[in-house]
Amino acid sequence: MERKTKFETLVSSAGKKAKNLLDNAVQVVDMNEDGKFDFTDVSVIAESMGSTVKKSTLIMKENAEERANLLELKALRPIFPESLDCADFIMPKFIRVIERDKKHTESDVCQGSIGYESDLKGLHIVNVFRDSYEAFGLIFYPDYDCEFYYVDPSERNKYIALDEYFSYLKIARVNELKKIAQDLGAKHFKVTYKEEQISFSEKKIKSHIKLTSAGNVGLDHDLSQKKYTTIDVVADMSFPGHAAIKPQLKYLQRDPSIQTLISMRMDENAPLLHEKFILKMSNSLGMKETDAVKIDAVLNALKCSGNATVASEAKNELRRYFEYDIEF
């Protein structure tokens, strides 16, 4: 009888606990606050859970789209007008002007872009869309209808078509020599263009010079002399002459021979009357041979190589000179 009583007590106690748990559960899930848990509450819960799932799904979708857009921006690297004002954006020396391509045209993240950046064969390149070239605020010589351009060494916002680069700089430097002569008050000057002949060997002769009673000392004398395949007078002019005015230099501003010429001519105590010297054209080229090699690699990769290489032309500049003969 005692066992039954204990058992009944345990059951009764367990029932109370279960009832309390059930009452609490009803309070938690009683969504419509009618004091009981029924199908109406289930409906409210389902609707609430559905709304949460929808919001979570929407957030996940937005995050996925954002990640996709970031990946697309990283891959296509578009340039926008506002990009030009960023501190970390720098126009490289070598740029390309092209038609707007399909990938950038159809991409949502590239809408409003004016070009894009790329890296190829060790060169950072800015690709300018031809229909947006004006947005860059650059000067293109002879126009913007060419594809590849290299920066003018004297004007950072001016780009010269690659096919015109070397010939353009030759004419520009001759014109500057003319202006220098005129500003310094020259009565006559002549500029002669010379291109050194390629040499594959040098003739040397060993001579013996008697120095002292100690005997003869053998010395190697390089008897090779510069020979030129091209000698062309590119400027020959006369002026009445006048007092010297200091020239404003662009392409030849770092040439020591020109700087010395101007300094001596501007000296009022002992003004220069005549000078003749050689100017090495490679000193004012503005393109390093290493960059020329990289440009050739880019042109080859894009299958745009012509009948000459940029590197070979840059090397040829090492053999080109201006002979400057000026009288005051």
Secondary structure as GFF3:
##gff-version 3
##sequence-region A 1 328
A	DSSP	alpha_helix	2	29	.	.	.	ID=ss1
A	DSSP	alpha_helix	39	76	.	.	.	ID=ss2
A	DSSP	beta_strand	78	79	.	.	.	ID=ss3
A	DSSP	three_ten_helix	81	85	.	.	.	ID=ss4
A	DSSP	beta_strand	94	98	.	.	.	ID=ss5
A	DSSP	alpha_helix	102	106	.	.	.	ID=ss6
A	DSSP	three_ten_helix	108	110	.	.	.	ID=ss7
A	DSSP	beta_strand	115	120	.	.	.	ID=ss8
A	DSSP	beta_strand	123	129	.	.	.	ID=ss9
A	DSSP	three_ten_helix	130	136	.	.	.	ID=ss10
A	DSSP	beta_strand	139	141	.	.	.	ID=ss11
A	DSSP	beta_strand	148	152	.	.	.	ID=ss12
A	DSSP	beta_strand	155	161	.	.	.	ID=ss13
A	DSSP	three_ten_helix	162	164	.	.	.	ID=ss14
A	DSSP	alpha_helix	165	183	.	.	.	ID=ss15
A	DSSP	beta_strand	188	196	.	.	.	ID=ss16
A	DSSP	beta_strand	204	212	.	.	.	ID=ss17
A	DSSP	beta_strand	215	222	.	.	.	ID=ss18
A	DSSP	beta_strand	228	238	.	.	.	ID=ss19
A	DSSP	alpha_helix	256	265	.	.	.	ID=ss20
A	DSSP	beta_strand	274	280	.	.	.	ID=ss21
A	DSSP	three_ten_helix	281	284	.	.	.	ID=ss22
A	DSSP	alpha_helix	289	301	.	.	.	ID=ss23
A	DSSP	alpha_helix	310	317	.	.	.	ID=ss24
A	DSSP	beta_strand	320	327	.	.	.	ID=ss25
###
